[in-house]
Protein backbone atom coordinates (compact mmCIF):
# COMPACT_ATOMS: atom_id res chain seq x y z
CA UNK A 1 0.00 0.00 0.00
CA UNK A 2 1.26 3.43 -0.88
CA UNK A 3 0.95 5.90 1.93
CA UNK A 4 3.14 8.85 2.80
CA UNK A 5 3.55 9.72 6.49
CA UNK A 6 2.81 13.38 7.09
CA UNK A 7 6.15 14.98 6.54
CA UNK A 8 7.98 11.74 5.78
CA UNK A 9 10.90 13.90 4.72
CA UNK A 10 9.99 16.50 7.28
CA UNK A 11 8.88 14.85 10.53
CA UNK A 12 9.37 11.07 10.76
CA UNK A 13 13.17 11.28 10.38
CA UNK A 14 13.37 14.88 11.53
CA UNK A 15 16.37 16.73 12.97
CA UNK A 16 19.43 18.74 12.12
CA UNK A 17 22.56 20.21 13.54
CA UNK A 18 24.97 22.83 14.85
CA UNK A 19 27.07 25.76 13.76
CA UNK A 20 28.75 27.56 16.66
CA UNK A 21 32.15 25.91 16.40
CA UNK A 22 31.75 25.44 12.66
CA UNK A 23 31.28 29.15 12.00
CA UNK A 24 34.45 29.95 13.90
CA UNK A 25 36.41 27.56 11.68
CA UNK A 26 34.88 28.41 8.31
CA UNK A 27 33.86 31.45 6.26
CA UNK A 28 30.51 33.07 6.92
CA UNK A 29 27.52 31.76 4.91
CA UNK A 30 26.80 33.55 1.67
CA UNK A 31 23.57 34.97 3.08
CA UNK A 32 22.45 35.39 6.70
CA UNK A 33 20.40 32.61 8.24
CA UNK A 34 16.73 33.47 8.05
CA UNK A 35 14.65 33.09 11.19
CA UNK A 36 11.54 32.08 9.27
CA UNK A 37 10.20 28.53 9.40
CA UNK A 38 11.56 26.44 6.53
CA UNK A 39 11.46 22.83 5.45
CA UNK A 40 14.72 21.37 6.73
CA UNK A 41 16.76 19.74 3.92
CA UNK A 42 18.59 17.23 6.13
CA UNK A 43 18.21 15.26 9.36
CA UNK A 44 20.26 14.27 12.39
CA UNK A 45 18.88 10.99 13.71
CA UNK A 46 18.58 8.19 11.15
CA UNK A 47 15.63 6.40 12.79
CA UNK A 48 17.11 4.26 15.60
CA UNK A 49 20.67 5.49 14.95
CA UNK A 50 21.06 8.81 16.75
CA UNK A 51 23.43 11.62 15.84
CA UNK A 52 26.74 11.11 17.62
CA UNK A 53 26.34 7.35 17.86
CA UNK A 54 28.78 4.92 16.22
CA UNK A 55 27.73 3.84 12.74
CA UNK A 56 27.43 0.03 12.70
CA UNK A 57 29.93 -1.75 10.50
CA UNK A 58 28.44 -3.79 7.65
CA UNK A 59 29.40 -6.05 4.79
CA UNK A 60 29.95 -4.82 1.24
CA UNK A 61 31.22 -6.12 -2.07
CA UNK A 62 33.92 -4.10 -3.77
CA UNK A 63 33.96 -3.44 -7.51
CA UNK A 64 35.79 -6.72 -8.10
CA UNK A 65 33.05 -8.63 -6.26
CA UNK A 66 35.23 -9.43 -3.24
CA UNK A 67 33.98 -9.14 0.35
CA UNK A 68 34.68 -5.82 2.09
CA UNK A 69 33.52 -3.86 5.14
CA UNK A 70 32.34 -0.30 5.54
CA UNK A 71 35.13 0.18 8.08
CA UNK A 72 37.67 -0.53 5.32
CA UNK A 73 36.64 2.76 3.71
CA UNK A 74 35.80 4.70 6.87
CA UNK A 75 38.86 4.20 9.09
CA UNK A 76 39.85 7.67 10.29
CA UNK A 77 37.92 9.34 7.48
CA UNK A 78 34.90 11.62 7.20
CA UNK A 79 32.56 9.61 4.98
CA UNK A 80 29.76 10.78 2.69
CA UNK A 81 27.84 7.56 2.12
CA UNK A 82 25.24 7.30 -0.63
CA UNK A 83 22.65 4.53 -1.00
CA UNK A 84 21.36 4.58 -4.56
CA UNK A 85 19.57 2.39 -7.07
CA UNK A 86 21.69 2.73 -10.17
CA UNK A 87 20.37 5.50 -12.40
CA UNK A 88 17.01 5.49 -10.60
CA UNK A 89 15.69 8.64 -8.96
CA UNK A 90 18.06 11.55 -8.61
CA UNK A 91 21.24 9.55 -8.03
CA UNK A 92 22.98 10.76 -11.22
CA UNK A 93 22.44 14.42 -10.27
CA UNK A 94 23.68 13.83 -6.73
CA UNK A 95 26.78 11.97 -7.85
CA UNK A 96 27.56 14.73 -10.33
CA UNK A 97 27.70 17.07 -7.32
CA UNK A 98 29.91 14.60 -5.43
CA UNK A 99 32.68 14.36 -8.01
CA UNK A 100 34.13 17.91 -7.73
CA UNK A 101 33.81 17.81 -3.93
CA UNK A 102 35.59 14.46 -3.81
CA UNK A 103 38.44 15.79 -5.90
CA UNK A 104 38.69 18.90 -3.74
CA UNK A 105 38.42 17.37 -0.25
CA UNK A 106 39.82 13.85 -0.45
CA UNK A 107 43.19 15.26 0.60
CA UNK A 108 41.46 16.62 3.73
CA UNK A 109 40.39 13.14 4.78
CA UNK A 110 36.93 13.04 3.18
CA UNK A 111 35.72 9.90 1.40
CA UNK A 112 32.69 9.78 -0.88
CA UNK A 113 31.35 6.23 -1.11
CA UNK A 114 28.47 5.30 -3.39
CA UNK A 115 26.72 2.02 -2.56
CA UNK A 116 24.43 0.29 -5.03
CA UNK A 117 21.42 -0.82 -2.98
CA UNK A 118 18.13 -2.50 -3.87
CA UNK A 119 19.61 -3.52 -7.24
CA UNK A 120 21.22 -6.71 -8.59
CA UNK A 121 24.95 -7.12 -8.97
CA UNK A 122 24.47 -7.19 -12.74
CA UNK A 123 22.61 -3.87 -12.65
CA UNK A 124 25.31 -2.39 -10.42
CA UNK A 125 28.08 -3.46 -12.81
CA UNK A 126 26.16 -2.10 -15.80
CA UNK A 127 25.66 1.21 -14.01
CA UNK A 128 29.35 1.43 -13.06
CA UNK A 129 30.49 0.68 -16.61
CA UNK A 130 28.06 3.16 -18.13
CA UNK A 131 29.13 5.96 -15.79
CA UNK A 132 32.83 5.13 -15.38
CA UNK A 133 33.93 8.40 -17.01
CA UNK A 134 31.68 10.51 -14.74
CA UNK A 135 33.16 9.78 -11.32
CA UNK A 136 36.40 8.74 -9.63
CA UNK A 137 35.22 8.26 -6.03
CA UNK A 138 34.90 4.69 -4.72
CA UNK A 139 31.72 2.66 -5.13
CA UNK A 140 30.60 -0.62 -3.64
CA UNK A 141 27.61 -2.96 -3.67
CA UNK A 142 25.13 -4.08 -1.01
CA UNK A 143 25.52 -7.88 -1.22
CA UNK A 144 21.89 -8.44 -0.26
CA UNK A 145 21.08 -7.37 -3.81
CA UNK A 146 17.65 -6.97 -5.36
CA UNK A 147 14.39 -8.20 -3.91
CA UNK A 148 13.27 -11.27 -5.88
CA UNK A 149 10.01 -10.58 -7.63
CA UNK A 150 6.86 -12.24 -6.33
CA UNK A 151 5.69 -15.26 -8.36
CA UNK A 152 2.56 -13.40 -9.47
CA UNK A 153 1.02 -9.92 -9.27
CA UNK A 154 -0.56 -8.85 -6.01
CA UNK A 155 -3.94 -8.49 -7.72
CA UNK A 156 -3.88 -12.24 -8.44
CA UNK A 157 -2.89 -13.26 -4.91
CA UNK A 158 -5.17 -14.56 -2.21
CA UNK A 159 -5.02 -12.92 1.25
CA UNK A 160 -2.96 -15.90 2.52
CA UNK A 161 -0.50 -15.52 -0.34
CA UNK A 162 -0.19 -11.80 0.38
CA UNK A 163 0.49 -12.56 4.03
CA UNK A 164 3.31 -14.94 3.06
CA UNK A 165 4.73 -12.46 0.55
CA UNK A 166 4.69 -9.69 3.14
CA UNK A 167 6.69 -11.86 5.54
CA UNK A 168 9.22 -12.66 2.79
CA UNK A 169 9.52 -8.96 1.93
CA UNK A 170 10.19 -7.95 5.52
CA UNK A 171 12.72 -10.73 6.03
CA UNK A 172 14.63 -9.67 2.92
CA UNK A 173 14.77 -5.93 3.63
CA UNK A 174 15.78 -6.53 7.26
CA UNK A 175 19.16 -7.59 5.84
CA UNK A 176 19.75 -4.47 3.72
CA UNK A 177 22.34 -1.88 4.70
CA UNK A 178 19.68 0.75 5.41
CA UNK A 179 17.90 -1.58 7.84
CA UNK A 180 21.16 -2.66 9.48
CA UNK A 181 22.09 0.96 10.09
CA UNK A 182 18.78 2.44 11.08
CA UNK A 183 16.05 -0.17 11.34
CA UNK A 184 14.15 1.39 8.41
CA UNK A 185 14.17 0.94 4.67
CA UNK A 186 15.19 4.37 3.44
CA UNK A 187 14.12 5.70 0.05
CA UNK A 188 16.92 6.11 -2.44
CA UNK A 189 18.98 8.04 -3.05
CA UNK A 190 19.88 8.58 0.61
CA UNK A 191 23.03 10.43 1.71
CA UNK A 192 24.54 9.78 5.15
CA UNK A 193 27.52 11.62 6.66
CA UNK A 194 29.71 10.20 9.44
CA UNK A 195 32.68 11.89 11.09
CA UNK A 196 36.26 10.67 11.38
CA UNK A 197 35.29 8.61 14.45
CA UNK A 198 32.58 6.86 12.39
CA UNK A 199 29.84 8.62 14.34
CA UNK A 200 26.64 9.73 12.64
CA UNK A 201 26.46 13.43 11.77
CA UNK A 202 23.19 13.37 9.82
CA UNK A 203 21.54 12.43 6.56
CA UNK A 204 19.26 13.57 3.76
CA UNK A 205 16.99 11.61 1.42
CA UNK A 206 15.69 12.11 -2.06
CA UNK A 207 16.99 14.92 -4.25
CA UNK A 208 15.93 18.20 -2.66
CA UNK A 209 16.56 21.31 -4.71
CA UNK A 210 18.76 22.50 -1.86
CA UNK A 211 20.79 19.28 -1.69
CA UNK A 212 24.02 21.30 -1.81
CA UNK A 213 22.88 23.18 1.31
CA UNK A 214 22.11 19.91 3.09
CA UNK A 215 25.42 18.29 2.20
CA UNK A 216 27.46 21.41 2.98
CA UNK A 217 25.88 21.70 6.43
CA UNK A 218 26.59 18.06 7.16
CA UNK A 219 30.21 18.38 6.03
CA UNK A 220 30.66 21.44 8.26
CA UNK A 221 29.31 19.51 11.22
CA UNK A 222 31.67 16.65 10.46
CA UNK A 223 34.55 19.11 10.79
CA UNK A 224 35.37 19.79 7.13
CA UNK A 225 36.82 23.23 6.47
CA UNK A 226 34.91 24.22 3.35
CA UNK A 227 36.12 26.68 0.75
CA UNK A 228 34.07 29.87 0.44
CA UNK A 229 32.58 28.68 -2.86
CA UNK A 230 31.24 25.53 -1.18
CA UNK A 231 29.62 27.18 1.84
CA UNK A 232 25.86 26.63 2.15
CA UNK A 233 23.35 29.41 1.56
CA UNK A 234 22.21 28.85 5.11
CA UNK A 235 23.84 27.32 8.19
CA UNK A 236 21.29 25.62 10.42
CA UNK A 237 21.64 25.60 14.19
CA UNK A 238 21.10 22.55 16.33
CA UNK A 239 18.17 24.25 18.05
CA UNK A 240 16.45 24.64 14.69
CA UNK A 241 17.05 21.11 13.59
CA UNK A 242 17.29 18.87 16.64
CA UNK A 243 14.99 15.89 16.95
CA UNK A 244 11.65 16.79 18.44
CA UNK A 245 10.28 14.47 21.13
CA UNK A 246 7.03 12.66 20.42
CA UNK A 247 3.95 14.66 21.34
CA UNK A 248 3.25 12.46 24.37
CA UNK A 249 6.81 12.85 25.67
CA UNK A 250 6.55 16.60 25.26
CA UNK A 251 3.41 16.67 27.38
CA UNK A 252 1.14 17.40 24.42
CA UNK A 253 -2.05 15.55 23.64
CA UNK A 254 -2.14 13.80 20.29
CA UNK A 255 -5.46 13.45 18.53
CA UNK A 256 -6.27 9.86 17.67
CA UNK A 257 -7.42 9.06 14.17
CA UNK A 258 -11.18 9.50 14.07
CA UNK A 259 -13.11 6.28 13.78
CA UNK A 260 -16.22 5.17 12.00
CA UNK A 261 -19.29 6.49 13.82
CA UNK A 262 -17.72 9.80 14.89
CA UNK A 263 -19.26 13.08 13.82
CA UNK A 264 -16.90 14.76 11.36
CA UNK A 265 -15.64 18.01 12.95
CA UNK A 266 -16.50 21.11 10.96
CA UNK A 267 -13.65 23.26 9.69
CA UNK A 268 -12.86 25.99 7.20
CA UNK A 269 -10.13 25.92 4.55
CA UNK A 270 -9.40 28.27 1.66
CA UNK A 271 -9.89 27.53 -2.03
CA UNK A 272 -7.72 28.65 -4.94
CA UNK A 273 -9.61 31.94 -5.25
CA UNK A 274 -9.07 32.76 -1.59
CA UNK A 275 -12.65 32.00 -0.58
CA UNK A 276 -13.46 30.09 2.63
CA UNK A 277 -14.95 26.61 2.25
CA UNK A 278 -16.58 24.87 5.23
CA UNK A 279 -17.20 21.16 5.51
CA UNK A 280 -20.72 21.95 6.71
CA UNK A 281 -21.39 23.66 3.36
CA UNK A 282 -21.95 20.15 2.01
CA UNK A 283 -24.36 18.87 4.68
CA UNK A 284 -27.00 16.75 2.95
CA UNK A 285 -24.43 15.35 0.51
CA UNK A 286 -22.02 12.42 0.83
CA UNK A 287 -18.54 13.86 1.20
CA UNK A 288 -15.23 12.20 0.40
CA UNK A 289 -12.85 14.23 2.55
CA UNK A 290 -9.46 13.63 0.93
CA UNK A 291 -6.37 14.86 2.84
CA UNK A 292 -3.44 15.25 0.44
CA UNK A 293 -0.32 17.32 -0.27
CA UNK A 294 1.58 18.36 -3.39
CA UNK A 295 4.73 16.58 -2.12
CA UNK A 296 2.89 13.28 -1.56
CA UNK A 297 3.34 10.97 -4.56
CA UNK A 298 0.70 8.41 -3.49
CA UNK A 299 -1.79 11.25 -3.00
CA UNK A 300 -1.34 12.42 -6.57
CA UNK A 301 -1.41 8.83 -7.85
CA UNK A 302 -4.79 8.26 -6.18
CA UNK A 303 -6.49 11.31 -7.71
CA UNK A 304 -7.45 9.91 -11.14
CA UNK A 305 -9.37 7.06 -9.50
CA UNK A 306 -10.98 9.33 -6.91
CA UNK A 307 -12.07 11.72 -9.65
CA UNK A 308 -13.56 8.85 -11.68
CA UNK A 309 -15.51 7.69 -8.63
CA UNK A 310 -16.74 11.22 -7.94
CA UNK A 311 -17.90 11.64 -11.52
CA UNK A 312 -19.64 8.26 -11.57
CA UNK A 313 -21.59 8.85 -8.34
CA UNK A 314 -22.14 12.57 -8.74
CA UNK A 315 -25.82 12.02 -9.51
CA UNK A 316 -26.12 10.53 -6.00
CA UNK A 317 -24.85 13.79 -4.48
CA UNK A 318 -21.23 12.78 -3.89
CA UNK A 319 -18.62 15.52 -3.58
CA UNK A 320 -14.86 15.26 -3.08
CA UNK A 321 -13.29 17.86 -0.82
CA UNK A 322 -9.55 17.71 -1.46
CA UNK A 323 -8.04 19.40 1.59
CA UNK A 324 -4.34 20.12 1.03
CA UNK A 325 -2.56 19.60 4.35
CA UNK A 326 0.95 20.15 5.69
CA UNK A 327 1.89 22.12 2.61
CA UNK A 328 2.75 25.68 1.60
CA UNK A 329 0.10 27.89 0.04
CA UNK A 330 2.39 28.72 -2.90
CA UNK A 331 2.90 25.02 -3.66
CA UNK A 332 -0.86 24.42 -3.46
CA UNK A 333 -1.66 27.28 -5.85
CA UNK A 334 0.98 26.25 -8.36
CA UNK A 335 -0.12 22.61 -8.38
CA UNK A 336 -3.86 23.26 -8.57
CA UNK A 337 -3.50 25.81 -11.38
CA UNK A 338 -1.51 23.26 -13.38
CA UNK A 339 -3.74 20.24 -12.68
CA UNK A 340 -7.31 21.25 -11.83
CA UNK A 341 -8.58 20.62 -15.37
CA UNK A 342 -7.64 16.95 -14.97
CA UNK A 343 -9.75 16.68 -11.81
CA UNK A 344 -12.97 18.63 -12.44
CA UNK A 345 -14.87 16.74 -9.73
CA UNK A 346 -12.49 17.76 -6.94
CA UNK A 347 -13.07 20.79 -4.72
CA UNK A 348 -9.51 21.79 -3.87
CA UNK A 349 -8.80 23.78 -0.70
CA UNK A 350 -5.73 24.60 1.39
CA UNK A 351 -5.20 24.52 5.15
CA UNK A 352 -3.58 27.80 6.22
CA UNK A 353 -2.00 26.06 9.22
CA UNK A 354 0.43 24.65 6.66
CA UNK A 355 3.25 22.55 8.18
CA UNK A 356 2.15 22.60 11.81
CA UNK A 357 0.33 20.30 14.18
CA UNK A 358 -2.51 22.83 14.19
CA UNK A 359 -3.58 21.60 10.75
CA UNK A 360 -7.13 20.30 10.40
CA UNK A 361 -5.89 16.85 9.39
CA UNK A 362 -3.82 16.38 12.54
CA UNK A 363 -5.59 18.48 15.18
CA UNK A 364 -9.18 17.57 14.36
CA UNK A 365 -8.95 14.25 12.50
CA UNK A 366 -5.78 12.66 13.97
CA UNK A 367 -4.24 11.97 10.57
CA UNK A 368 -0.56 11.01 10.53
CA UNK A 369 -0.27 9.57 7.03
CA UNK A 370 -1.64 10.59 3.65
CA UNK A 371 -3.51 10.03 1.41
CA UNK A 372 -6.27 9.62 3.97
CA UNK A 373 -9.92 9.69 2.97
CA UNK A 374 -12.96 9.95 5.25
CA UNK A 375 -16.36 9.13 3.79
CA UNK A 376 -18.96 11.28 5.54
CA UNK A 377 -22.69 10.62 5.19
CA UNK A 378 -25.45 13.15 4.64
CA UNK A 379 -25.85 13.73 8.38
CA UNK A 380 -22.16 14.48 8.89
CA UNK A 381 -21.15 11.10 10.37
CA UNK A 382 -17.99 9.26 9.34
CA UNK A 383 -19.06 5.93 7.85
CA UNK A 384 -15.76 4.68 6.39
CA UNK A 385 -12.03 5.43 6.09
CA UNK A 386 -9.75 4.68 3.15
CA UNK A 387 -6.07 4.71 4.12
CA UNK A 388 -3.42 5.02 1.44
CA UNK A 389 -3.84 3.92 -2.15
CA UNK A 390 -3.21 0.90 -4.35
CA UNK A 391 -4.01 0.99 -8.05
CA UNK A 392 -6.89 -1.28 -8.98
CA UNK A 393 -8.55 -1.31 -5.57
CA UNK A 394 -12.20 -0.37 -5.19
CA UNK A 395 -12.14 0.42 -1.48
CA UNK A 396 -13.55 3.89 -2.06
CA UNK A 397 -16.56 2.52 -3.92
CA UNK A 398 -17.13 0.06 -1.09
CA UNK A 399 -16.91 2.91 1.39
CA UNK A 400 -19.53 4.88 -0.51
CA UNK A 401 -21.88 1.92 -0.22
CA UNK A 402 -21.52 2.31 3.57
CA UNK A 403 -22.91 5.83 3.12
CA UNK A 404 -26.07 4.45 1.52
CA UNK A 405 -25.15 4.92 -2.13
CA UNK A 406 -26.26 2.45 -4.76
CA UNK A 407 -23.08 0.58 -5.71
CA UNK A 408 -22.87 -2.51 -7.93
CA UNK A 409 -22.89 -5.56 -5.59
CA UNK A 410 -19.95 -7.05 -7.52
CA UNK A 411 -17.88 -3.95 -6.73
CA UNK A 412 -18.86 -4.12 -3.07
CA UNK A 413 -17.79 -7.77 -2.99
CA UNK A 414 -14.47 -6.89 -4.62
CA UNK A 415 -13.95 -4.12 -2.04
CA UNK A 416 -14.25 -6.72 0.71
CA UNK A 417 -11.58 -8.84 -0.99
CA UNK A 418 -9.33 -5.77 -1.36
CA UNK A 419 -9.71 -5.03 2.34
CA UNK A 420 -8.90 -8.64 3.25
CA UNK A 421 -5.70 -8.32 1.24
CA UNK A 422 -4.85 -5.09 3.03
CA UNK A 423 -5.37 -6.80 6.37
CA UNK A 424 -3.15 -9.70 5.31
CA UNK A 425 -0.26 -7.36 4.42
CA UNK A 426 -0.08 -5.70 7.86
N, C-alpha and C positions, 0 to 999 in steps of 0.2 A: 504494500500500500504506500502510495506517495503522500507524504504529509510533512510540511515544514514546520518545525517548532517556531513559535514566535521569536524572531530574532535569533535564528539558528546561528547566524554569523555575528550576532549582536549581543545575545544574552547567554545562551546555553554554555558556550565556551568563553565567557566574557572575562576580560581583564587586561591591563597593560602596565607600563612601567615608568621608570624614574629618570630624572635628568639633572639633579643637583651636582653630583660629582662629574657627570658627563659634560655639562656645559662649561665646567672649569677646565676640562682637558681639550675641548674642541671649539671650533669657531662657533659664533652665534648662528641660530637658524636664519634662513633667508628672509623670513617674515616673522613678526612676533606671534607667539602663541595666542590664539583667540580664546576668550573665555566662554564662548557660546557652546551649547551642546552640539556635539557632532557624533556621527557614527564612527566608532573606533575601528581603525583598519587592521589591528592586530590584537593578540591576546597574550596573557601571561600563562595562566594554568591551562594545561592540555588535558582536560578531563581529570582523571585521577592523579596525573603527574603534575605537581605544583611547581611554580617558579622557584628556583633555588635548590630543587631536589635533583639528585643524581639521575641522569638519563640511563635507563637500563641498557645493558649491552645486548646485542642481538646478532643473529646469523645473517650473512649475506653471501651472494656469489659475486666474484669479481668478473671482469669482462671476459676472462678466459674460461669462466665456468667453474673455477676452483672455490672451495669454501673460504670465507673470510668473516671477520667480525667488524662491527661498527667501531669498536675500540682501536682497530688497526688504523683507521683513518683519523680518529678523534684524539689520540694520545697527545696531550699538551697543546691542542689546537682549538681555536674558535671555529665551530662548524656551522655552516648553513646547509641544512639537510632538506632535500626536496623529495616528496613522495609524488610521483606522477604516473600517468597511464599512457606512455608513449606520446603521440601527437594529440591525444585527446584533451579537451578543455583548453585552458590557456597556458599549458606547459611550454609550448614553443616561445611564447612572448616572455614568460618569466625567465627561461633559460637564456634568452637573448640579453636580458638585463644582467644576468649573472656573469656572463663571459668577461665584459670589461672590468667588473669589480674583482673577479677572480685574478685576472692578470695584474691588477693594481695592488691587491692586498694580500696575495699569497705569501709575499715576503715578510708580511707583518704577522704571520701565523694564522691566517684565515684559510679554511678549506671549504670549498663548495662541493657538495656531494649529492648528485642526483641519483635517486633510487627508483627503478622501474617497479611499480607495485600494481597489483590487480591485473597484470598482463602475463602472457606466457613468455617463456624464455625466447621462443622464436620471434615473437613480436618485439621483445626488447632488443634482440640482435638486429632485427630489421630497422628498428628506429635508430639504433646507434650507428649503423652503416649509412643510413640515409642522411644523418645529421652530423657525420664525423667532421666535416669541414666548418661546422658552426660553433663548436665548443672545444675547449681543451681541459676543462676541469674533470675530475674523476667521476665515474658513474658506476653503479653496481645494480644488482638485481635482488628482489625479494624472492627467496627460493620457494616460498609457498606457491607462487605463480598465480594462475588465473582460475577463477571458480569454474569448475566443470558444469557445463550447461545441464539443466534438468532434462530428463528423458522425453518430456512432452510439455507443451505450453500450459501455463497455469489454468487457463480457461477450460482445458480438457481434464484437469485433475479433479479427483474427488476430495472432500474435506480431509479424509485420512491421508491421502497422498500429499496434500499440501502441508499437513502437520509433519510428515516425515521429511519433506523437502525443507521446511523451515528449520528443523533440527540439524539437517546436513549443512545448511547455509551458515547457521550460527557456529557450528563446530569448525567449519573451514575458516571463517573470518576471525575466529578467536586466535588463530595462529599467525595472522598477518602482522607485519611490523607495527602498523598503527595501533592495533589492539594490544600488542605486547608492551608498547610504550605507554599508552593512555587508557586502555580499556574501552575505546570506542573505535568505530570504523570511520575514519575521517574522509571527507570528500577529497578528490584530487583536482588540481594540484594543491598540496599542503606544504608550507615552508616552516621549518622548525629551526630555531637558533639555540645552540648551547655554548657555554663559555669554555675557557681553556681547562677548567676543572670538570668538564662534561656535565655541568649543571644547567638545567633548563632556564633559558632567558625568556622565551615566549615563542609565539607562532602566529601564522596567518593562513587562511584558507581561501581557495578560489583565486580569482584574478582581479582584485579590486583596482579601480582606476588609480588609486593612490598607493599601489603596491610598493613603489620606490620609497614612499614615506614610511610605510610599515617596516620594510627591510632596513632602512637607514636607522630608524629608532632602535630596532632590535640589535643592530651591530654596535650602536653607541652603548647600549646597556651591557653588551658583552665585553666592552672595553676597547673597541676598535677606535683608533684616532682617525676620523674621516677627513678627507680633503674637503675644502670649502665647496667645491662643485658637487660633492656627494651628500652634503648635509640635507636633512629633510626640510620640507616647507614648514613643518611644525614639530616641535619636540613635546611629547606628552609626559605629564608628570605621573608618578605612581598613584597619587590621590585620584587623578582623573580616571585611571585605567585599572585600578586594583580590582580583584574579584569581589563581587558583592555577595554578602551572605544570603542564603535563602530567606524568603519573606518571613517564615516562621521563626528562624534564628534571629532575625532582626527585630522581632517583636511585632511584626505587622500581621494582619489577618489576610489570608489569601482566599479569594472567592473560589468555591468549588464549581466545577462545570455544572451548569444547570441540567436538570434531568427531565425526562418525559413526565408530564403532569404539572410542571411549574408554569406559572403565569409569566409570559415573556415581559421583562421590564421594558417600559417605554423609554425612549431616548431620542435625541435629536442629532443628526449629522448634516453636513453641508454638501449640496450637489455641485456640479461643475460650474453652474451659473452663480454660485454663492448663495443660493436659497436654502433655508432650513427644511429638512425633511424629517418628519417624526414617524416612528414605527406605527403609532396609533392612527396615522393618516389612512392606514390600510385596513382598519378594523372592518370586519365583514367579508374580507377576502382571505384566501389562504396565502400565507407569505413564506417564501423560502428566503430566510435571512442568511446570506452568504458572506462570511468574514474572509477577506482576502487581502493581499498586498501586491504591489507591483514587483517586488523582489522575490516573490514566492512562485517558483516554477510550477509546482503542482496546482497552485491556485489557477494560474493562467491555463494550464492544460485541461482543467476541469470545465472551463467556461463554455466551450462549444457544446458539450453535452447538456449543461445546465440551461443554456439558451434554447436548445432544441426542445427540452422538456417544458420550459416556460411557454414556448410558442404552441406546443401541442395541446397544453392544458389551459391555455389562456381563456378559452370560452367557458371554463369552470371557475373563473375568477382567481387564477393563480398569478401572483406577482413575485418577482425576484428582486430583493433589495440587496445589492452588492455593496456592503459596507467596508471600505478600505481602512484597514487598521494597522497600527504600528508602522506608519509610513509618512513621508513628508508630503505636504500639500503640493509642492511643485512637481514631485514625481507622479502623484495622482493625476494632476491636470494634464501633464504631458502624455501619460499613458492613455487616459480616457479619450483625449482629443484624437489620438492616433488609431484607436481601436473601437470606439463606440459603435461605428457603423456595422461592425461584425457581430455585435451583440445588442440588437435593437430591443430585446425583451428584458434587458437588465435595467434597473434603476441604480445608477452608480452614485455613491456618496462617499464623503471623506470624514474621518473622525479627527477633529482639531486637536485632540489630546496627543496625536502623533505617537512618538516612540516613548510612551510612559505607561506606567501601570494604571494611570487614570483613564485609559482607553475604555470605551464601552465593552469591547470584546473581553477584556480581562476583568475590569472592575464589576461589571454587571452580569456577565455571562460565564466568567471563569474559564475562558478559552486560553489554552497555552500551546496550541498547535493549529496551523491552518493549512489547507482550507478546512473550514468548519461550518457546516450548514445546520440551521435549526428550522424545522418545518413547524409553522405556527398556524393553528386553525382559526376559524372565523371569529371565535370568541377570545382570541389572544392567548390560548394555551399551547405550550410546546407539546407536540404529539410524536415527534421523531427527531433524531439527530443523525447526520451523515458526516462521519469523520474521514478526512482525507479523500483520495480519489484514485481509482483504478479504471483504466479504459475498458469499456465493455460492460461494466457493472450497471445494474438498474436499481441500485439502492434508493436513489432519489425518487424514482417512480413508485417504489414500494412504500416509501415514506409518505408520499402524497395520498396513497390509498388509506393510510392511517388517519389522514385529515378528512376523510369522507369523500374523496374524489372517486369518480368512476375510472378505474384502471383495469386494463385487460387482465383477467385472472392468470393467464400464462406469464405475464410480466411480473405479477405479484409472486407467483411461485418461483420464478427465476431469482427475484430479489431475496427470497428466503435462502436459496442455495448460495447466492453471493455472500450473504451474511454468515452462513455456516462456514464458508471458506475463510472469511475474515477471522472468525473466531478460532479456526484451526491454525492460523498463522501467527497467533499471539505467543 
